[in-house]
């Protein structure tokens, strides 16, 4: 199988915290052959450009 680097990259989506567990269960039920990871969260604006939690 051939993969094109322009189209085989990751997909980034944003989900409200109250739906995260439901979404993860749906991905598991679908039997997706891919890794799903939570990589961050949206925070209130502050005087810092980048904040790590």
CHARMM internal coordinates of N, CA and C (Angstrom, degrees):
IC EDIT
DIST 1 N 1 CA 1.4430
DIST 1 CA 1 C 1.5248
ANGL 1 N 1 CA 1 C 108.65
DIST 1 C 2 N 1.3038
ANGL 1 CA 1 C 2 N 117.29
DIHE 1 N 1 CA 1 C 2 N 140.19
DIST 2 N 2 CA 1.4644
ANGL 1 C 2 N 2 CA 122.94
DIHE 1 CA 1 C 2 N 2 CA -178.82
DIST 2 CA 2 C 1.5270
ANGL 2 N 2 CA 2 C 110.04
DIHE 1 C 2 N 2 CA 2 C -105.06
DIST 2 C 3 N 1.3120
ANGL 2 CA 2 C 3 N 116.47
DIHE 2 N 2 CA 2 C 3 N 134.11
DIST 3 N 3 CA 1.4626
ANGL 2 C 3 N 3 CA 121.66
DIHE 2 CA 2 C 3 N 3 CA 177.53
DIST 3 CA 3 C 1.5221
ANGL 3 N 3 CA 3 C 109.53
DIHE 2 C 3 N 3 CA 3 C -114.72
DIST 3 C 4 N 1.3007
ANGL 3 CA 3 C 4 N 116.40
DIHE 3 N 3 CA 3 C 4 N 134.66
DIST 4 N 4 CA 1.4569
ANGL 3 C 4 N 4 CA 122.86
DIHE 3 CA 3 C 4 N 4 CA 177.15
DIST 4 CA 4 C 1.5193
ANGL 4 N 4 CA 4 C 107.52
DIHE 3 C 4 N 4 CA 4 C -97.95
DIST 4 C 5 N 1.3387
ANGL 4 CA 4 C 5 N 120.23
DIHE 4 N 4 CA 4 C 5 N 120.88
DIST 5 N 5 CA 1.4602
ANGL 4 C 5 N 5 CA 121.51
DIHE 4 CA 4 C 5 N 5 CA -176.89
DIST 5 CA 5 C 1.5231
ANGL 5 N 5 CA 5 C 113.45
DIHE 4 C 5 N 5 CA 5 C -61.10
DIST 5 C 6 N 1.3165
ANGL 5 CA 5 C 6 N 117.94
DIHE 5 N 5 CA 5 C 6 N -18.43
DIST 6 N 6 CA 1.4587
ANGL 5 C 6 N 6 CA 120.14
DIHE 5 CA 5 C 6 N 6 CA 178.87
DIST 6 CA 6 C 1.5281
ANGL 6 N 6 CA 6 C 112.33
DIHE 5 C 6 N 6 CA 6 C -75.61
DIST 6 C 7 N 1.3171
ANGL 6 CA 6 C 7 N 116.49
DIHE 6 N 6 CA 6 C 7 N -21.23
DIST 7 N 7 CA 1.4608
ANGL 6 C 7 N 7 CA 119.39
DIHE 6 CA 6 C 7 N 7 CA -175.30
DIST 7 CA 7 C 1.5223
ANGL 7 N 7 CA 7 C 113.99
DIHE 6 C 7 N 7 CA 7 C -123.20
DIST 7 C 8 N 1.3194
ANGL 7 CA 7 C 8 N 118.46
DIHE 7 N 7 CA 7 C 8 N -2.26
DIST 8 N 8 CA 1.4640
ANGL 7 C 8 N 8 CA 119.29
DIHE 7 CA 7 C 8 N 8 CA -176.26
DIST 8 CA 8 C 1.5296
ANGL 8 N 8 CA 8 C 112.57
DIHE 7 C 8 N 8 CA 8 C -106.65
DIST 8 C 9 N 1.3214
ANGL 8 CA 8 C 9 N 117.72
DIHE 8 N 8 CA 8 C 9 N 18.60
DIST 9 N 9 CA 1.4534
ANGL 8 C 9 N 9 CA 120.96
DIHE 8 CA 8 C 9 N 9 CA 179.12
DIST 9 CA 9 C 1.5150
ANGL 9 N 9 CA 9 C 111.75
DIHE 8 C 9 N 9 CA 9 C -76.01
DIST 9 C 10 N 1.3058
ANGL 9 CA 9 C 10 N 115.73
DIHE 9 N 9 CA 9 C 10 N 177.91
DIST 10 N 10 CA 1.4611
ANGL 9 C 10 N 10 CA 121.26
DIHE 9 CA 9 C 10 N 10 CA -179.54
DIST 10 CA 10 C 1.5165
ANGL 10 N 10 CA 10 C 112.62
DIHE 9 C 10 N 10 CA 10 C -73.16
DIST 10 C 11 N 1.3041
ANGL 10 CA 10 C 11 N 115.37
DIHE 10 N 10 CA 10 C 11 N 167.03
DIST 11 N 11 CA 1.4511
ANGL 10 C 11 N 11 CA 122.86
DIHE 10 CA 10 C 11 N 11 CA 177.67
DIST 11 CA 11 C 1.5160
ANGL 11 N 11 CA 11 C 107.76
DIHE 10 C 11 N 11 CA 11 C -117.58
DIST 11 C 12 N 1.3160
ANGL 11 CA 11 C 12 N 116.83
DIHE 11 N 11 CA 11 C 12 N 126.85
DIST 12 N 12 CA 1.4560
ANGL 11 C 12 N 12 CA 122.36
DIHE 11 CA 11 C 12 N 12 CA 179.37
DIST 12 CA 12 C 1.5236
ANGL 12 N 12 CA 12 C 108.41
DIHE 11 C 12 N 12 CA 12 C -108.16
DIST 12 C 13 N 1.3362
ANGL 12 CA 12 C 13 N 116.39
DIHE 12 N 12 CA 12 C 13 N 124.78
DIST 13 N 13 CA 1.4553
ANGL 12 C 13 N 13 CA 120.55
DIHE 12 CA 12 C 13 N 13 CA 177.53
DIST 13 CA 13 C 1.5180
ANGL 13 N 13 CA 13 C 109.25
DIHE 12 C 13 N 13 CA 13 C -128.18
DIST 13 C 14 N 1.3165
ANGL 13 CA 13 C 14 N 115.23
DIHE 13 N 13 CA 13 C 14 N 158.98
DIST 14 N 14 CA 1.4573
ANGL 13 C 14 N 14 CA 121.49
DIHE 13 CA 13 C 14 N 14 CA 178.62
DIST 14 CA 14 C 1.5232
ANGL 14 N 14 CA 14 C 108.22
DIHE 13 C 14 N 14 CA 14 C -117.72
DIST 14 C 15 N 1.3309
ANGL 14 CA 14 C 15 N 116.43
DIHE 14 N 14 CA 14 C 15 N 131.83
DIST 15 N 15 CA 1.4662
ANGL 14 C 15 N 15 CA 122.28
DIHE 14 CA 14 C 15 N 15 CA -176.97
DIST 15 CA 15 C 1.5210
ANGL 15 N 15 CA 15 C 108.69
DIHE 14 C 15 N 15 CA 15 C -133.95
DIST 15 C 16 N 1.3163
ANGL 15 CA 15 C 16 N 116.97
DIHE 15 N 15 CA 15 C 16 N 136.53
DIST 16 N 16 CA 1.4678
ANGL 15 C 16 N 16 CA 120.95
DIHE 15 CA 15 C 16 N 16 CA 175.64
DIST 16 CA 16 C 1.5263
ANGL 16 N 16 CA 16 C 109.21
DIHE 15 C 16 N 16 CA 16 C -59.51
DIST 16 C 17 N 1.3354
ANGL 16 CA 16 C 17 N 116.91
DIHE 16 N 16 CA 16 C 17 N 141.27
DIST 17 N 17 CA 1.4719
ANGL 16 C 17 N 17 CA 119.99
DIHE 16 CA 16 C 17 N 17 CA -176.66
DIST 17 CA 17 C 1.5237
ANGL 17 N 17 CA 17 C 114.15
DIHE 16 C 17 N 17 CA 17 C -52.36
DIST 17 C 18 N 1.3154
ANGL 17 CA 17 C 18 N 118.43
DIHE 17 N 17 CA 17 C 18 N -33.93
DIST 18 N 18 CA 1.4639
ANGL 17 C 18 N 18 CA 120.00
DIHE 17 CA 17 C 18 N 18 CA -177.57
DIST 18 CA 18 C 1.5358
ANGL 18 N 18 CA 18 C 113.14
DIHE 17 C 18 N 18 CA 18 C -69.98
DIST 18 C 19 N 1.3379
ANGL 18 CA 18 C 19 N 117.80
DIHE 18 N 18 CA 18 C 19 N -13.02
DIST 19 N 19 CA 1.4661
ANGL 18 C 19 N 19 CA 121.34
DIHE 18 CA 18 C 19 N 19 CA -179.28
DIST 19 CA 19 C 1.5260
ANGL 19 N 19 CA 19 C 113.91
DIHE 18 C 19 N 19 CA 19 C -107.88
DIST 19 C 20 N 1.3300
ANGL 19 CA 19 C 20 N 117.86
DIHE 19 N 19 CA 19 C 20 N -2.05
DIST 20 N 20 CA 1.4632
ANGL 19 C 20 N 20 CA 120.74
DIHE 19 CA 19 C 20 N 20 CA -174.85
DIST 20 CA 20 C 1.5278
ANGL 20 N 20 CA 20 C 112.00
DIHE 19 C 20 N 20 CA 20 C -59.48
DIST 20 C 21 N 1.3281
ANGL 20 CA 20 C 21 N 117.84
DIHE 20 N 20 CA 20 C 21 N -51.62
DIST 21 N 21 CA 1.4720
ANGL 20 C 21 N 21 CA 120.02
DIHE 20 CA 20 C 21 N 21 CA -177.16
DIST 21 CA 21 C 1.5262
ANGL 21 N 21 CA 21 C 111.60
DIHE 20 C 21 N 21 CA 21 C -62.80
DIST 21 C 22 N 1.3163
ANGL 21 CA 21 C 22 N 117.55
DIHE 21 N 21 CA 21 C 22 N -39.11
DIST 22 N 22 CA 1.4672
ANGL 21 C 22 N 22 CA 121.24
DIHE 21 CA 21 C 22 N 22 CA 177.49
DIST 22 CA 22 C 1.5286
ANGL 22 N 22 CA 22 C 110.43
DIHE 21 C 22 N 22 CA 22 C -62.78
DIST 22 C 23 N 1.3243
ANGL 22 CA 22 C 23 N 116.54
DIHE 22 N 22 CA 22 C 23 N -43.96
DIST 23 N 23 CA 1.4532
ANGL 22 C 23 N 23 CA 120.58
DIHE 22 CA 22 C 23 N 23 CA 179.44
DIST 23 CA 23 C 1.5321
ANGL 23 N 23 CA 23 C 110.81
DIHE 22 C 23 N 23 CA 23 C -62.80
DIST 23 C 24 N 1.3261
ANGL 23 CA 23 C 24 N 117.31
DIHE 23 N 23 CA 23 C 24 N -44.16
DIST 24 N 24 CA 1.4596
ANGL 23 C 24 N 24 CA 120.24
DIHE 23 CA 23 C 24 N 24 CA 178.88
DIST 24 CA 24 C 1.5263
ANGL 24 N 24 CA 24 C 111.60
DIHE 23 C 24 N 24 CA 24 C -62.38
DIST 24 C 25 N 1.3337
ANGL 24 CA 24 C 25 N 117.24
DIHE 24 N 24 CA 24 C 25 N -39.41
DIST 25 N 25 CA 1.4776
ANGL 24 C 25 N 25 CA 120.50
DIHE 24 CA 24 C 25 N 25 CA 176.28
DIST 25 CA 25 C 1.5278
ANGL 25 N 25 CA 25 C 110.59
DIHE 24 C 25 N 25 CA 25 C -63.55
DIST 25 C 26 N 1.3361
ANGL 25 CA 25 C 26 N 116.94
DIHE 25 N 25 CA 25 C 26 N -41.31
DIST 26 N 26 CA 1.4678
ANGL 25 C 26 N 26 CA 120.26
DIHE 25 CA 25 C 26 N 26 CA 178.65
DIST 26 CA 26 C 1.5224
ANGL 26 N 26 CA 26 C 111.48
DIHE 25 C 26 N 26 CA 26 C -62.41
DIST 26 C 27 N 1.3408
ANGL 26 CA 26 C 27 N 117.16
DIHE 26 N 26 CA 26 C 27 N -41.63
DIST 27 N 27 CA 1.4646
ANGL 26 C 27 N 27 CA 119.82
DIHE 26 CA 26 C 27 N 27 CA 177.13
DIST 27 CA 27 C 1.5244
ANGL 27 N 27 CA 27 C 110.59
DIHE 26 C 27 N 27 CA 27 C -62.76
DIST 27 C 28 N 1.3324
ANGL 27 CA 27 C 28 N 117.01
DIHE 27 N 27 CA 27 C 28 N -41.26
DIST 28 N 28 CA 1.4622
ANGL 27 C 28 N 28 CA 120.47
DIHE 27 CA 27 C 28 N 28 CA 179.40
DIST 28 CA 28 C 1.5269
ANGL 28 N 28 CA 28 C 110.92
DIHE 27 C 28 N 28 CA 28 C -64.86
DIST 28 C 29 N 1.3302
ANGL 28 CA 28 C 29 N 117.72
DIHE 28 N 28 CA 28 C 29 N -44.06
DIST 29 N 29 CA 1.4718
ANGL 28 C 29 N 29 CA 121.65
DIHE 28 CA 28 C 29 N 29 CA 178.55
DIST 29 CA 29 C 1.5165
ANGL 29 N 29 CA 29 C 111.62
DIHE 28 C 29 N 29 CA 29 C -61.36
DIST 29 C 30 N 1.3314
ANGL 29 CA 29 C 30 N 116.91
DIHE 29 N 29 CA 29 C 30 N -34.83
DIST 30 N 30 CA 1.4690
ANGL 29 C 30 N 30 CA 121.12
DIHE 29 CA 29 C 30 N 30 CA -178.57
DIST 30 CA 30 C 1.5229
ANGL 30 N 30 CA 30 C 112.05
DIHE 29 C 30 N 30 CA 30 C -72.10
DIST 30 C 31 N 1.3385
ANGL 30 CA 30 C 31 N 116.65
DIHE 30 N 30 CA 30 C 31 N -12.24
DIST 31 N 31 CA 1.4626
ANGL 30 C 31 N 31 CA 119.91
DIHE 30 CA 30 C 31 N 31 CA 178.34
DIST 31 CA 31 C 1.5238
ANGL 31 N 31 CA 31 C 112.47
DIHE 30 C 31 N 31 CA 31 C 66.33
DIST 31 C 32 N 1.3124
ANGL 31 CA 31 C 32 N 115.97
DIHE 31 N 31 CA 31 C 32 N 34.58
DIST 32 N 32 CA 1.4639
ANGL 31 C 32 N 32 CA 119.89
DIHE 31 CA 31 C 32 N 32 CA -178.59
DIST 32 CA 32 C 1.5205
ANGL 32 N 32 CA 32 C 110.69
DIHE 31 C 32 N 32 CA 32 C -62.02
DIST 32 C 33 N 1.3234
ANGL 32 CA 32 C 33 N 115.75
DIHE 32 N 32 CA 32 C 33 N 138.39
DIST 33 N 33 CA 1.4541
ANGL 32 C 33 N 33 CA 121.65
DIHE 32 CA 32 C 33 N 33 CA 178.81
DIST 33 CA 33 C 1.5293
ANGL 33 N 33 CA 33 C 109.37
DIHE 32 C 33 N 33 CA 33 C -95.22
DIST 33 C 34 N 1.3266
ANGL 33 CA 33 C 34 N 115.11
DIHE 33 N 33 CA 33 C 34 N 57.57
DIST 34 N 34 CA 1.4605
ANGL 33 C 34 N 34 CA 121.00
DIHE 33 CA 33 C 34 N 34 CA -178.91
DIST 34 CA 34 C 1.5196
ANGL 34 N 34 CA 34 C 109.54
DIHE 33 C 34 N 34 CA 34 C -153.14
DIST 34 C 35 N 1.3103
ANGL 34 CA 34 C 35 N 115.99
DIHE 34 N 34 CA 34 C 35 N 159.27
DIST 35 N 35 CA 1.4650
ANGL 34 C 35 N 35 CA 120.75
DIHE 34 CA 34 C 35 N 35 CA 177.84
DIST 35 CA 35 C 1.5266
ANGL 35 N 35 CA 35 C 109.36
DIHE 34 C 35 N 35 CA 35 C -86.92
DIST 35 C 36 N 1.3056
ANGL 35 CA 35 C 36 N 116.14
DIHE 35 N 35 CA 35 C 36 N 138.32
DIST 36 N 36 CA 1.4563
ANGL 35 C 36 N 36 CA 122.22
DIHE 35 CA 35 C 36 N 36 CA 176.75
DIST 36 CA 36 C 1.5278
ANGL 36 N 36 CA 36 C 106.99
DIHE 35 C 36 N 36 CA 36 C -119.93
DIST 36 C 37 N 1.3255
ANGL 36 CA 36 C 37 N 116.40
DIHE 36 N 36 CA 36 C 37 N 126.86
DIST 37 N 37 CA 1.4620
ANGL 36 C 37 N 37 CA 120.73
DIHE 36 CA 36 C 37 N 37 CA -177.13
DIST 37 CA 37 C 1.5176
ANGL 37 N 37 CA 37 C 110.81
DIHE 36 C 37 N 37 CA 37 C -136.31
DIST 37 C 38 N 1.3236
ANGL 37 CA 37 C 38 N 115.15
DIHE 37 N 37 CA 37 C 38 N 144.97
DIST 38 N 38 CA 1.4604
ANGL 37 C 38 N 38 CA 120.80
DIHE 37 CA 37 C 38 N 38 CA 171.05
DIST 38 CA 38 C 1.5184
ANGL 38 N 38 CA 38 C 105.65
DIHE 37 C 38 N 38 CA 38 C -91.07
DIST 38 C 39 N 1.3471
ANGL 38 CA 38 C 39 N 116.59
DIHE 38 N 38 CA 38 C 39 N 122.61
DIST 39 N 39 CA 1.4623
ANGL 38 C 39 N 39 CA 119.47
DIHE 38 CA 38 C 39 N 39 CA -173.92
DIST 39 CA 39 C 1.5278
ANGL 39 N 39 CA 39 C 113.53
DIHE 38 C 39 N 39 CA 39 C -113.47
DIST 39 C 40 N 1.3130
ANGL 39 CA 39 C 40 N 118.44
DIHE 39 N 39 CA 39 C 40 N -2.73
DIST 40 N 40 CA 1.4546
ANGL 39 C 40 N 40 CA 119.07
DIHE 39 CA 39 C 40 N 40 CA 179.80
DIST 40 CA 40 C 1.5106
ANGL 40 N 40 CA 40 C 111.34
DIHE 39 C 40 N 40 CA 40 C 175.77
DIST 40 C 41 N 1.3182
ANGL 40 CA 40 C 41 N 114.68
DIHE 40 N 40 CA 40 C 41 N -171.45
DIST 41 N 41 CA 1.4561
ANGL 40 C 41 N 41 CA 120.19
DIHE 40 CA 40 C 41 N 41 CA 177.46
DIST 41 CA 41 C 1.5197
ANGL 41 N 41 CA 41 C 108.84
DIHE 40 C 41 N 41 CA 41 C -150.88
DIST 41 C 42 N 1.3052
ANGL 41 CA 41 C 42 N 116.28
DIHE 41 N 41 CA 41 C 42 N 157.07
DIST 42 N 42 CA 1.4544
ANGL 41 C 42 N 42 CA 122.22
DIHE 41 CA 41 C 42 N 42 CA 177.56
DIST 42 CA 42 C 1.5203
ANGL 42 N 42 CA 42 C 107.32
DIHE 41 C 42 N 42 CA 42 C -84.73
DIST 42 C 43 N 1.3177
ANGL 42 CA 42 C 43 N 116.11
DIHE 42 N 42 CA 42 C 43 N 131.16
DIST 43 N 43 CA 1.4605
ANGL 42 C 43 N 43 CA 121.59
DIHE 42 CA 42 C 43 N 43 CA -179.32
DIST 43 CA 43 C 1.5236
ANGL 43 N 43 CA 43 C 109.63
DIHE 42 C 43 N 43 CA 43 C -120.02
DIST 43 C 44 N 1.3056
ANGL 43 CA 43 C 44 N 115.41
DIHE 43 N 43 CA 43 C 44 N 161.45
DIST 44 N 44 CA 1.4562
ANGL 43 C 44 N 44 CA 120.23
DIHE 43 CA 43 C 44 N 44 CA 175.76
DIST 44 CA 44 C 1.5215
ANGL 44 N 44 CA 44 C 109.82
DIHE 43 C 44 N 44 CA 44 C -60.81
DIST 44 C 45 N 1.3158
ANGL 44 CA 44 C 45 N 116.10
DIHE 44 N 44 CA 44 C 45 N 149.34
DIST 45 N 45 CA 1.4553
ANGL 44 C 45 N 45 CA 121.92
DIHE 44 CA 44 C 45 N 45 CA 178.98
DIST 45 CA 45 C 1.5323
ANGL 45 N 45 CA 45 C 110.04
DIHE 44 C 45 N 45 CA 45 C -62.32
DIST 45 C 46 N 1.3356
ANGL 45 CA 45 C 46 N 115.15
DIHE 45 N 45 CA 45 C 46 N 141.47
DIST 46 N 46 CA 1.4621
ANGL 45 C 46 N 46 CA 120.02
DIHE 45 CA 45 C 46 N 46 CA 177.60
DIST 46 CA 46 C 1.5228
ANGL 46 N 46 CA 46 C 108.73
DIHE 45 C 46 N 46 CA 46 C -139.81
DIST 46 C 47 N 1.3070
ANGL 46 CA 46 C 47 N 116.48
DIHE 46 N 46 CA 46 C 47 N -176.74
DIST 47 N 47 CA 1.4616
ANGL 46 C 47 N 47 CA 120.15
DIHE 46 CA 46 C 47 N 47 CA 179.08
DIST 47 CA 47 C 1.5297
ANGL 47 N 47 CA 47 C 112.03
DIHE 46 C 47 N 47 CA 47 C -78.40
DIST 47 C 48 N 1.3158
ANGL 47 CA 47 C 48 N 118.36
DIHE 47 N 47 CA 47 C 48 N -6.88
DIST 48 N 48 CA 1.4678
ANGL 47 C 48 N 48 CA 123.64
DIHE 47 CA 47 C 48 N 48 CA 178.58
DIST 48 CA 48 C 1.5159
ANGL 48 N 48 CA 48 C 109.70
DIHE 47 C 48 N 48 CA 48 C -96.43
DIST 48 C 49 N 1.3318
ANGL 48 CA 48 C 49 N 116.81
DIHE 48 N 48 CA 48 C 49 N 139.17
DIST 49 N 49 CA 1.4577
ANGL 48 C 49 N 49 CA 120.65
DIHE 48 CA 48 C 49 N 49 CA 177.53
DIST 49 CA 49 C 1.5173
ANGL 49 N 49 CA 49 C 111.79
DIHE 48 C 49 N 49 CA 49 C -74.30
DIST 49 C 50 N 1.3299
ANGL 49 CA 49 C 50 N 116.57
DIHE 49 N 49 CA 49 C 50 N -37.39
DIST 50 N 50 CA 1.4613
ANGL 49 C 50 N 50 CA 121.42
DIHE 49 CA 49 C 50 N 50 CA -179.20
DIST 50 CA 50 C 1.5203
ANGL 50 N 50 CA 50 C 108.43
DIHE 49 C 50 N 50 CA 50 C -130.55
DIST 50 C 51 N 1.3446
ANGL 50 CA 50 C 51 N 115.59
DIHE 50 N 50 CA 50 C 51 N 131.57
DIST 51 N 51 CA 1.4628
ANGL 50 C 51 N 51 CA 120.69
DIHE 50 CA 50 C 51 N 51 CA 175.14
DIST 51 CA 51 C 1.5212
ANGL 51 N 51 CA 51 C 107.54
DIHE 50 C 51 N 51 CA 51 C -129.15
DIST 51 C 52 N 1.2985
ANGL 51 CA 51 C 52 N 116.85
DIHE 51 N 51 CA 51 C 52 N 134.31
DIST 52 N 52 CA 1.4606
ANGL 51 C 52 N 52 CA 121.78
DIHE 51 CA 51 C 52 N 52 CA 177.03
DIST 52 CA 52 C 1.5177
ANGL 52 N 52 CA 52 C 108.24
DIHE 51 C 52 N 52 CA 52 C -106.17
DIST 52 C 53 N 1.3234
ANGL 52 CA 52 C 53 N 116.02
DIHE 52 N 52 CA 52 C 53 N 135.47
DIST 53 N 53 CA 1.4680
ANGL 52 C 53 N 53 CA 121.86
DIHE 52 CA 52 C 53 N 53 CA -179.49
DIST 53 CA 53 C 1.5082
ANGL 53 N 53 CA 53 C 109.74
DIHE 52 C 53 N 53 CA 53 C -110.53
END
COOR INIT
IC SEED 1 N 1 CA 1 C
IC BUILD
